[in-house]
Amino acid sequence: MTTPLTLTPGVRPDGVALLTAAGEIDMSNTDALAAALDSTPGPVVIDLTSVEYLDSAGLSVLFAHADHITLIASPLLTPVLTISGLADLVTVAEGDSGV
Amino acid sequence: MTRCDDAEQVPPEASGAGVFVADDEVGRDLASVDWRATPLGPPEEWPQSLQTAVSILLSSRFSMWMAWGPELTFFCNAAYRRDTLGRKYPWALGRPAGEVWAEIWDDIGPRIDTVLATGQATWDEALLLFLERAGYPEESYHTFSYSPLRDDSGTVVGMLCVVSEETERVIGERRMATLRDLGSDPSVVRTEQEMLGFACRQLGRNLRDLPFTLTYLFQDGGGARLAGVTGIAAGHPAAPLTTAAGDPGTVWPAAAPARGESVIVPLDGAPFADLPAGAWPEPPTQALVVPLLQQGSAPYGFLVAALNRYRPLDEAYRGFVELAAGHVAAGIASARSYQAQQRRAEELAELDRAKTVFFSNISHEFRTPLTLIMGPVEELRARLQGADPQVREELEVIRRNGLRLGKLVNTLLDFSRIEAGRMQAGYEPVDLATVTAELASLFRSAIDKAGLEFQVDCPPLDEPVYIDRGMWEKVVLNLLSNALKFTFEGAIGVTVRGEGDHAVVTVTDTGIGVPADEVPRLFERFHRIENARSRSNEGSGIGLALVQELVGLHGGTISADSAEGEGTRFTIRLPYGTAHLPAEAITTAGTGAGATAADPYVEEALRWLPADEGGEPAGDGMELPSHDGSAARSGGSAVPARVLVADDNADMRGYLVRLLKGAGYLVSTAGDGMEALDAVRADAPDLVISDVMMPRIDGLSLVAALRSDPRTAAVPVVLLSARAGQEASIEGLQAGADDYLVKPFAAAELLARVRANMDMARLRQHQARWRSALVDSLQEAFFVCDEQGAVIEINSAFTDILGYGPENLPYTPIHPWWPDPAADPAAYQQVADAFSGLLGPGRGSYTIPVVHRDGHRLWISVTFNEAQDPDTGRHVVVGTFRDVTAEHYAIQRESALASLSTGLSQAGSLSDALTGALRELRGLWRATSVLAAVFGQGEEPALTVEGEPVDWHGLPGDRRQTLTDLLRRPLLTPVTERDGAGILLEHPEGQLALWIDLGDHRPFTGEDQVLLSLLAGRLAQGLVRAHQIDQQRETAIALQRAILGPSRLPDGFAVRYEPATRPLEVGGDWYDTVALPGGRIGIVVGDCVGRGVQAAAVMGQLRSACRALLLQDDSPARVLMALDQFAAGVPGARCTTVFCAVLDPETGRLSYSSAGHPPGILAHPDGSTGLLDGGRSVPLAVRPGATRPESETVIPARATLMLYTDGLVERRRRPLYSGIDQASQAVQDGRNVAVDDLATQVMIRLAPADGYDDDVALLLYRHPAPLEMTFPAESSQLAPVRKALRSWLGQCDLPTQIVQNVLVAAGEACANAIEHGHRHAPGDIVRLRAEASVDNLRLTVADTGRWKSPEPEANSHRGRGVALMRAMMQQVTITPGPYGTTVDMQMRIA
C-alpha cells in the first residue's frame, strides 16, 4: 500500500508551472514526486500546503531539483525544511496552515 | 486375657492405654479413669499431640501436671503425686483442673487463662499457695511454669505445668534468717534488758513462724515476770506482766519450763479470745512454751511462741523455736556473765593494790617464816631418810621451793640494801682463782647432767684479791646459772687470770647468745630478753643487775660480749689491793657459808634439767582423793575429760597434775608452749592449763596459735600467771584465753575454774553442734570461704549437691567443681567471673554451671555475703547455694521449645521446618553436627545435615549403623552414646532417626534427654504441620495459577498481588482485566472476606462469574447487580467488595461502579489527584436485587489510574482516608515512572514496617497505553504505522508541532529499518513502541538488520534522516548489534 499522495500539475496566473501536492510524502512515493518534477522543466512552484508529512526521502527529491523550484509550505513543514537546509537553497513561501 | 470374662465390670482396657505405659503406677490409675465420661473421650481416639504430651509427662522425673481440653482435664506424673498432690491422688486424675485445685484456683486460674489465651508461658518463683492436701490449709511455696500445649493443628488446648515445691527451702530460709539475726548482735557489752530488747526486735521480724512471743524470766522470790513481747501488747490478757508461782489458774504453765521441759498450750479459753494473728489472716491456735535453759542450773525463764497455724509443729519447727529460745538464753547468760566478770575485774584490781602495799611493806618479814620453814624441813629430811618415798618427795618439793623463795627474797633484800647503801660487806684477801674454782665446781654436776662440757681453768694468782665471799658467790653462781639456763649444747667455761693490776674472771658459754641491740641492756634491772629460748622462764630479770651491783661494790667492772647463736662471754675485772674499798670493811680472814648460799642456785638449775622430772613421773602414784569424780567427765560421756598442763616449772606441773588427777581428770604435760602446741595439735584435750611465762612460746602466743587454727580453736585454755592486775587479766582474755588465774591460787578455785570452763566449752560445743546441725539441716548448701577464696567450711547439703565432703577441706581455688576450661571454656569463664565477684567486696549472687564429683553437670544459684569471723576477726565470705539445675533446664526447655516452635511455625515447607529444627538443636547443644535420616519409601534414607555437609554414603559406617539402629527403638525415647545422642520420631514421609553428634565426649545428661524427647515430640508435631502446609501450598499454587489473574495484561496496565498468609500465594483479593468487544477493557478489583485457601476459593468463583458477566453486559453497575445474585448463593461470598469498571482505551472513558470498595485514585498529569468515588453502593449480596449506581469519567491523557484493595491503605488506628491520601501521593510522585516500576514503588512505599498483614491487590493503568506495533520491513507499511502513531499521539493530547516532529523522527527511523530489512532479509519484522508519561515521550524502533552509518556522500538522504531524528527528538540513541539495531528516542513533552 502506497502512502496516499495526490500530485496535481497546473500553471499559476503568472504563467509559472505549479505542482500541487496533497497527502504524505515518504520513501514509498517519492518516485512519483520525482517523476512529476522531472516532467516539468523550468521553474516550478511546488505547493506543499496540503502535505501533512514529508520525510528525508522526499527532501532528497526536492534537493535534486533545488535549482528550479520554489516552495509553498504550511508551518507544519517549516522545521523539516529548515533543519534539512532546503530552506536555504530554495524560496519557501508560507501557505495556509489549514490542513 | 483372663479379664475378658468380667470385661463389663472393669473399665475397658483401652487400646490407646499404650499412652500410659511410661509409668506403671500412675499410668495404671490413669488407664482406669473412665475417659469416656470426660470431654477427651477414650485414649485410643486422642490426638497425637495429647498422646505425646501424656507420654512426656509420665516419663519425666520432674514434678509435672497438665490440663487438656475444654474442661482442662487433669493429668499428673508420679513426682507430682508424691510432692504436691498428697491425698488428692488418685481422685484428681481425669477431673477438671478447676475442681482439683479449687482452693487455689483464684491464684492459678488466671495464669492458666493467660497461657491458653496468649500461648505465652508463665513463670512463678516460690509462690505462696495454701494447699489443702494434708487436711488443713497448708502454707506451701511452689516454683512453677505453665506452658501451652497445642493440638495437632497448633491451637492451644491445654497447658503443662512443671513444678518444684520449695516450701522447705523458703521456710528454712526464713527461720534461718531469724536465727542469724538473733546471733548477729553487733555490740559486745549490753545489759540484760538491752539484750532482751534486741532479741525481741529480731523475733518480731518473723511474724509468720512466730505470730507472737512472750519472754518470761523467773524471779528470785518465785513466779516470773514478763521481760519481752513480740507481736502482742504487754498486758494483753494472754500476756500478763507477772505470773505467780504454783498458781494453777495462771495463763501460762511455768512449772514445766522450770523443770526444763517444753509444753504445747492450745490457745482456747478466755485469755486467748482476742489474739493477734501475726502475719496471717487467722490467729494462732496453739503455742509452744520452751524453757530458757541455763547450763548447770535451773532455767532463766521461758519463751512462749505462738505457732503458725498453717504449718505442722514438726521436728524442724520445734527445733527452730528451741534454738530461738536458746539464743535468748545464751544472751541472758552472756549479759549476766559480763556483769559478773566486771565485778571480778574490779575485785582483782583492789586485791593487786593491796598486794603491792603488802609486799613493799613486809617482804623482809619473809625471811623469818622462811627460816622457820626451812629449818624444820631440813630436820625432817634428816629424820625421815627411811620414810615413805611420797613423804620424802613432798618434803623435797617444800624444801626446793623454800630455797627458791628464800633466794628471791634475799635478792630483793640485797637490792634494797644496796639501794639504801646499807649493804654489810666484809672484804677479805683470797686467792680468787681457788675460790672461784670451788664455786664453779658446785655447778659441775648440773652442767654434766645437761650434757655440756665444763671447762674450769683457774690457775692460782700471784696476788690476793679482796672480796666479800657471800657477794662473790652470788656473782659467780648467778653467771653460771645464767649460762646453764641459755646453753643447750657445747660448753661452759670459767677462767681466772691475772692481768696487770687486775684479776680477770670470765664466764663463757656456747648458748643462744644475745642480739647485739640487747647487749647494752643486759645489766638493766628487770630487763628480760623476750622469747629467748631457755631452759626455764623462771627468773625475775634481776640476776645480772645484781651481779653488776655486786661487782661494782668490789670496785670492779663487768662487761658482756655476745653473738647471737654462738654464745656469750662475761668478763669481770677486779683490782688487786684494798685502795678501792672502804677501810672499815676490810677484814683479814674468815669463812663464809658458801655451801648454803649456793644451794638454791644449784638446786634450781637442776630442776631445769629433763632427767629430774620428779613431780610428774612420780605423780603416777600420787593420786589425790577425788573431789568430785563426775566433774571430770567430758561431754556427759563415761570418758574422763582430758587436761593438758603446760608449765616450765616442774614443781608447778607436778602440783597441777596431782590436783587434777585427784579431781578425776586425765592429765598430760608439756614443758613449754611449743610442746603444748604440738600436743594439742596431735590430739586435742578437753582443756589446756598453761602458764603465761614459758620458754620458746609463751602462754599468750600459745593461745593465739591455738585460736588461729580451726582444728584447735575451740579448745578452752585457762592461763596461769604470777602477773596480777586487771590489765594482765584483760591481756590474757583478749588473746583468747577462756579464763585467767593469778598465782598463788587455791586448789579449789583452780578446780572450780577448770570445771566452769569445761562446762562452758561444752555449752559452746553444744551450740556449735546445734549450729552445725542447723547448717546441716539447711536444704541449701552452705559454705565459708577465706580471703583467698579457699572453701573452709561446708554443710552436708553442700556435699549432697556437689559430692565434695568435709574430709578434704579446705578446697583451694581453682576448686575441683569448676568446669574443665578446655572442654567447656564458656562455663569455666562464667564460674571464674562469679568467683572474682565472690572475692570482691559486698554481696552478690550468681547462677553458674559446676561439675559434681562424679562428673555430672549442675547449675547452682549462689548467694554470698562478706562477713567477719567473730573469733579471728578475719574477713570471710559466707555463702549458700541451691541446685537450680531443674529450674535452669526448665527455663532452657521452655526457651528451646519456644524457639523451636517459633521456627517451626514460620517454616514455609517441610524441609525448611526440618533444617531450621536441626539448626536449633545444634545451637542448643553446641553440637558438632546434627543428622536427620528419614527412612521413607526410597531405597536409602533421605539425610539432612546441620553441620559439615555429607550425604548418606559419605557417613562413616558406624554412624549409618547408629541411625539405622534407632529404627528399632521406641519413638521419642532418647539413646545416648559416648559421643552423642539420638532419638526416633515420626516424619510425614516415614520415620526420622535423629542424631546429635557432640564430638568431644561431653556428657548428655538426664536433663538433656528429657529436653531432647520434648523437642523431638514438638518437632514431630511441627513436621506434620509443615507437611500440611506443603500440601496446602501445592493445592493453592495450582489454584492460584488457575484463578489469580489474567495470564496476559493489556498494554498500559501493571498489577501486584501480595497474600497475607505467607506460605500461600493466593488469598481473598483479586484483580482482573477482560478484553471486551469494541476494544474496551473490563477492569475488576475485589476483596473477599477472610484470607487463605477458603477465601481464595470464594474469590475464584466470584472472579469467574464477574468475568462472564462482563462479557455479557458492559455496564459495571448491572454486572455488579448480577454478581449480587450470584454471590448470595456462594458461601463466604457475602460482603465481598468489588470495583468494576469498563475502559475505552481509545478515549480514556471509564464507566464504573463500586460495591463497597475503596475509591480508585486518578493522578492527573498536572499534579492533582482525584478519587473515583461515584457509583458507590454496598458490598456484594448485602442487598441482592437493589439497583446499583454507575459513574463515568474520562481518564485524561497521561493520567494514572490506581485501583487497590483495602490491605494497601488500611492500618490500625488510622483513618482510611489517611491511607488513601498516602497512596494518592505515592501515585502522584510516580506519575513520570513507567507503570510497572510505579507498581513496585507503591507496594514498597506503603508497606508497613513488618509487612502487609492483609491481602493486597493493586492495579495501575496509565492512559493511553503505550503503542506497540510490529510490521514487515516494507515501505508500504510506513503510512499505516504513521497513522496509528498519529492517532496514539492524539490520545496523548500533544501539540500539533510536537506530533509532527515525533512523526518525522519515527518515520525516519522506520524508513531506515525498512531499508536494512530490504537489504539483508526482506520481510523481516520491525518493532515500534511509543510510551508517554506526564512529561516524557519515548519512542523505540527496532529491526533485525544492520544499521547503516550516516554517509552523506554516498547516500545523502539517509544521512539527512539521522540528522532529522536528532533534530526532532531530544535524545537519540542508536544501538547497533549483530542481530539488529535499536533506535531509542526521547522527548520532553511537558
Interface residues (C-beta under 8 A of the other chain):
Chain A: M1 T2 T3 P4 E24 D26 M27 S28 Y53 L54 D55 S56 A57 L59 S60 F63 L76 P79 V80 I83 S84
Chain B: S1275 S1276 Q1277 L1278 A1279 P1280 R1282 T1296 Q1297 Q1300 N1301 L1303 V1304 G1307 E1308 A1311 I1314 E1315 S1356 H1357 R1358 R1360 G1361 A1363 L1364 A1367 M1368
